[in-house]
């Protein structure tokens, strides 16, 4: 029974991760507005973003699964689930603000909430799974880089 529960939780973690990644991809609209933005010279090529996010969402699925299965208390399991759901919504919200509403200034503010949700994941998972916390660390690093890119886009375009 425990073996079956472990596989079920892995499938759920992967489905949630793929769901949020797909949602983000669907609202990412690389249109005329986006291509007319002044971007910093160090911005990675657009094709790199899909690869980076795929890796991050895969690492988060693995981290979520590890922390869920390492948790000794049911309340910890639900805490991790809630933290990942909040993080996924914040991640999706950033894309909506930036790509749909064309508000890099608003998305920059929202990025701080996204970063805090990642810090919360790292902090709370540490007790049950240090590996899960470490798997989320590249996500935090990438969001810091993305926030810097977001900030420079706001500055370069006068938002």
Buried (B, 14 or more C-beta within 10 A) or exposed (E): EEEEEEEEBBEBBBEBBBEBBEBBEEBBBEEEEBEEBEBEEEEEEEEEBEEBBBEBBBBBBBBBBBBBBBBEEEEBBEBBBEBBEBBBBBBBBBBBBBBEEBBBBBBBEBBEBBBEBBEBBBEBBBBBBBBBBBBBBBBBEBBEEBBBBBBBBBEEEEB
